[in-house]
Amino acid sequence: MGLVGQFLEFIESEPNQSLRALSARVLRKCREVTGAEAGTIFMLHGRGRGRQLEAVSVQNDVVRARSTVFTLPVDQTSIVGYVATTGETLLLDDAYVIPDDLPYRFNPAFDLRTGFRTRSIMAFALKGFRDQPIGVVQLINRHPSGGESGPLTFLAEHEQMIAPVNHIVGRALERAATMERLTERNRALTRERRRVAELQAETERAFMVSVNLLARAAEVHDEDTGNHILRVNEYSYALATWAGCNRAFCKEIRFSAALHDVGKMSVDQAVLHKKGRLDEREMAEMRRHPVYGHDILIASDRLKMAAEVALCHHEQWAGTGYPRGLKGEEIPLAARIVAIADCYDALRSARPYKPSFSHEKTVDILLNGDDRLDPRAHFDPRLIGLFAARHTEFDAIWERLKDAEPVEA
């Protein structure tokens, strides 16, 4: 069995491990493959200038390694920061002899405190679902074998051995980290629900807090959505008022719209994170999210409109949508409104598969179509006509609630 097969079998042999348990096993396996006497796995957290590398597993055969959590800033002055920033693999013969023209330096604090002597280092990035670094493995001091003495250097062949498996390892660790975040968010949601249940009477504030938590929980799989749900709420409210809907309807759609994709909480995580085109089975699973969302929301009398929106926001005026192929006014009005609001924001937003479109280009696509969208088939003609007359108000909402530009480290 090749090294890739060994790592696959190794990772899958104990499914549903915690991030720390899996990282400890992965580090031991990397050390076994390369003969390293010590090592650390770091995971990336945060964004922009706030990004940090957290040590999730530390091992050392020579001295007792610290078990406490420690973090490092992500910049090119440290060895692991450089690897996390560039994605390069480093092979250093002697950590204390690094050419002056390189940006990174070795921090000897651990050696000074423990008497350990770091010499050779191999550091490589772990790649996640988007092929971006999500962590770093740092291996230290290759064990001598045979008649050799002292720590040996890591070789190019070790880099070649590790390169095919770093995506497998990275994605496994990323899945574990995502599941821990999801579990923690679910625990937070459960705590909030328990707190609300203990109130003597349901208040509007408690209800809105619960709606917001549920909407945010639906976004746990997608870190790029930002203020998407807030903007869709406001676009939907504006379009409902232009359509002459009564005050109660407008007030209800203003929070119901946020829950349109809540069904994605129940979609297979592997499908949500897949990079590239979905196959027929995966597309069928993704297209179940309206039904999943309806099932989640329908039990609450206060969320009847939200349940309708979740179920029908992918239906199309011509009857070509899903999941039920509803046509024209068979589609609930709230869902017809949210369909336009959601499409506008999706076009304005940057996604891994597309750039952010300007307001002008977005309006042109919504009114005239492109190779993926036919407005005459997709949208209620009366509603799209109202949008055509007052679309600048959508742009004002976008500008007011747009996400901050990411700051590069």
Solvent accessible surface area in square Angstrom, and as a share of the most:
residue,aa,sasa,rsa
1,M,154,0.69
2,G,51,0.49
3,L,39,0.19
4,V,57,0.33
5,G,24,0.24
6,Q,69,0.31
7,F,0,0.00
8,L,85,0.42
9,E,105,0.47
10,F,38,0.16
11,I,12,0.06
12,E,100,0.45
13,S,67,0.43
14,E,87,0.39
15,P,90,0.56
16,N,155,0.80
17,Q,34,0.15
18,S,55,0.36
19,L,12,0.06
20,R,104,0.38
21,A,46,0.36
22,L,9,0.04
23,S,0,0.00
24,A,25,0.19
25,R,37,0.13
26,V,0,0.00
27,L,0,0.00
28,R,128,0.47
29,K,29,0.12
30,C,2,0.01
31,R,27,0.10
32,E,126,0.56
33,V,28,0.16
34,T,4,0.02
35,G,24,0.23
36,A,3,0.02
37,E,19,0.09
38,A,2,0.02
39,G,2,0.02
40,T,12,0.07
41,I,0,0.00
42,F,6,0.03
43,M,6,0.03
44,L,31,0.15
45,H,73,0.33
46,G,56,0.54
47,R,140,0.51
48,G,13,0.12
49,R,208,0.76
50,G,53,0.51
51,R,57,0.21
52,Q,81,0.36
53,L,0,0.00
54,E,33,0.15
55,A,3,0.03
56,V,10,0.06
57,S,11,0.07
58,V,46,0.26
59,Q,25,0.11
60,N,27,0.14
61,D,91,0.47
62,V,88,0.51
63,V,35,0.20
64,R,221,0.81
65,A,21,0.16
66,R,107,0.39
67,S,114,0.73
68,T,85,0.49
69,V,79,0.45
70,F,58,0.24
71,T,61,0.35
72,L,50,0.25
73,P,83,0.52
74,V,9,0.05
75,D,51,0.26
76,Q,69,0.31
77,T,89,0.52
78,S,29,0.19
79,I,8,0.04
80,V,5,0.03
81,G,0,0.00
82,Y,27,0.10
83,V,0,0.00
84,A,3,0.02
85,T,50,0.29
86,T,53,0.31
87,G,22,0.21
88,E,84,0.38
89,T,43,0.25
90,L,16,0.08
91,L,59,0.29
92,L,21,0.11
93,D,95,0.49
94,D,29,0.15
95,A,2,0.02
96,Y,97,0.37
97,V,113,0.65
98,I,18,0.09
99,P,78,0.49
100,D,131,0.68
101,D,126,0.65
102,L,62,0.31
103,P,68,0.43
104,Y,7,0.03
105,R,101,0.37
106,F,40,0.17
107,N,104,0.54
108,P,46,0.29
109,A,49,0.38
110,F,53,0.22
111,D,9,0.04
112,L,147,0.73
113,R,131,0.48
114,T,48,0.28
115,G,66,0.63
116,F,12,0.05
117,R,96,0.35
118,T,3,0.02
119,R,83,0.30
120,S,0,0.00
121,I,0,0.00
122,M,1,0.00
123,A,0,0.00
124,F,4,0.02
125,A,2,0.02
126,L,1,0.00
127,K,36,0.15
128,G,1,0.01
129,F,32,0.13
130,R,108,0.40
131,D,64,0.33
132,Q,113,0.50
133,P,28,0.18
134,I,28,0.14
135,G,0,0.00
136,V,0,0.00
137,V,0,0.00
138,Q,25,0.11
139,L,0,0.00
140,I,20,0.10
141,N,1,0.00
142,R,41,0.15
143,H,78,0.35
144,P,55,0.34
145,S,74,0.48
146,G,86,0.82
147,G,86,0.83
148,E,91,0.41
149,S,99,0.64
150,G,40,0.38
151,P,47,0.30
152,L,30,0.15
153,T,47,0.27
154,F,9,0.04
155,L,72,0.36
156,A,59,0.46
157,E,95,0.43
158,H,13,0.06
159,E,61,0.27
160,Q,126,0.56
161,M,70,0.31
162,I,3,0.02
163,A,53,0.41
164,P,74,0.47
165,V,2,0.01
166,N,20,0.11
167,H,59,0.26
168,I,37,0.19
169,V,2,0.01
170,G,0,0.00
171,R,82,0.30
172,A,4,0.03
173,L,0,0.00
174,E,40,0.18
175,R,90,0.33
176,A,9,0.07
177,A,11,0.08
178,T,3,0.02
179,M,85,0.38
180,E,73,0.33
181,R,87,0.32
182,L,29,0.14
183,T,54,0.31
184,E,82,0.37
185,R,102,0.37
186,N,59,0.30
187,R,139,0.51
188,A,38,0.29
189,L,11,0.06
190,T,64,0.37
191,R,124,0.45
192,E,31,0.14
193,R,127,0.47
194,R,131,0.48
195,R,98,0.36
196,V,27,0.16
197,A,85,0.66
198,E,128,0.57
199,L,71,0.35
200,Q,191,0.85
201,A,69,0.53
202,E,108,0.48
203,T,69,0.40
204,E,79,0.36
205,R,169,0.62
206,A,2,0.01
207,F,16,0.07
208,M,72,0.32
209,V,44,0.25
210,S,31,0.20
211,V,7,0.04
212,N,70,0.36
213,L,53,0.26
214,L,16,0.08
215,A,2,0.01
216,R,76,0.28
217,A,5,0.04
218,A,13,0.10
219,E,26,0.12
220,V,4,0.02
221,H,21,0.09
222,D,46,0.24
223,E,89,0.40
224,D,48,0.25
225,T,18,0.10
226,G,34,0.32
227,N,43,0.22
228,H,15,0.07
229,I,7,0.04
230,L,65,0.32
231,R,1,0.00
232,V,0,0.00
233,N,19,0.10
234,E,29,0.13
235,Y,0,0.00
236,S,0,0.00
237,Y,66,0.25
238,A,13,0.10
239,L,0,0.00
240,A,0,0.00
241,T,57,0.33
242,W,31,0.11
243,A,15,0.12
244,G,63,0.61
245,C,26,0.16
246,N,102,0.52
247,R,214,0.78
248,A,72,0.56
249,F,41,0.17
250,C,6,0.03
251,K,125,0.53
252,E,50,0.23
253,I,0,0.00
254,R,96,0.35
255,F,16,0.07
256,S,0,0.00
257,A,0,0.00
258,A,9,0.07
259,L,0,0.00
260,H,2,0.01
261,D,33,0.17
262,V,1,0.01
263,G,0,0.00
264,K,60,0.26
265,M,57,0.25
266,S,57,0.37
267,V,7,0.04
268,D,62,0.32
269,Q,35,0.15
270,A,68,0.53
271,V,3,0.02
272,L,39,0.19
273,H,37,0.17
274,K,81,0.34
275,K,132,0.56
276,G,59,0.57
277,R,218,0.79
278,L,33,0.16
279,D,73,0.38
280,E,156,0.70
281,R,153,0.56
282,E,21,0.09
283,M,78,0.35
284,A,45,0.35
285,E,19,0.09
286,M,36,0.16
287,R,113,0.41
288,R,111,0.41
289,H,4,0.02
290,P,0,0.00
291,V,60,0.34
292,Y,56,0.21
293,G,0,0.00
294,H,46,0.20
295,D,88,0.46
296,I,63,0.32
297,L,1,0.01
298,I,68,0.35
299,A,96,0.74
300,S,39,0.25
301,D,119,0.62
302,R,96,0.35
303,L,17,0.08
304,K,89,0.38
305,M,20,0.09
306,A,0,0.00
307,A,0,0.00
308,E,80,0.36
309,V,0,0.00
310,A,0,0.00
311,L,21,0.10
312,C,2,0.01
313,H,7,0.03
314,H,55,0.25
315,E,6,0.03
316,Q,37,0.16
317,W,60,0.21
318,A,45,0.35
319,G,24,0.23
320,T,94,0.55
321,G,13,0.12
322,Y,40,0.15
323,P,47,0.30
324,R,143,0.52
325,G,34,0.33
326,L,28,0.14
327,K,124,0.53
328,G,11,0.10
329,E,138,0.62
330,E,115,0.52
331,I,3,0.02
332,P,29,0.18
333,L,46,0.23
334,A,3,0.02
335,A,0,0.00
336,R,32,0.12
337,I,0,0.00
338,V,0,0.00
339,A,17,0.13
340,I,0,0.00
341,A,0,0.00
342,D,25,0.13
343,C,27,0.16
344,Y,0,0.00
345,D,0,0.00
346,A,39,0.30
347,L,22,0.11
348,R,17,0.06
349,S,6,0.04
350,A,60,0.46
351,R,39,0.14
352,P,91,0.57
353,Y,158,0.60
354,K,35,0.15
355,P,90,0.57
356,S,59,0.38
357,F,35,0.15
358,S,59,0.38
359,H,15,0.07
360,E,124,0.56
361,K,102,0.43
362,T,0,0.00
363,V,14,0.08
364,D,72,0.37
365,I,11,0.05
366,L,0,0.00
367,L,61,0.30
368,N,108,0.55
369,G,18,0.17
370,D,66,0.34
371,D,139,0.72
372,R,197,0.72
373,L,19,0.09
374,D,58,0.30
375,P,11,0.07
376,R,203,0.74
377,A,23,0.18
378,H,46,0.21
379,F,10,0.04
380,D,7,0.04
381,P,77,0.49
382,R,132,0.48
383,L,0,0.00
384,I,24,0.12
385,G,37,0.35
386,L,43,0.21
387,F,0,0.00
388,A,41,0.32
389,A,83,0.64
390,R,105,0.38
391,H,46,0.20
392,T,90,0.52
393,E,65,0.29
394,F,0,0.00
395,D,37,0.19
396,A,61,0.47
397,I,15,0.08
398,W,27,0.09
399,E,87,0.39
400,R,153,0.56
401,L,34,0.17
402,K,99,0.42
403,D,56,0.29
404,A,98,0.76
405,E,146,0.65
406,P,100,0.63
407,V,75,0.43
408,E,140,0.63
409,A,64,0.50
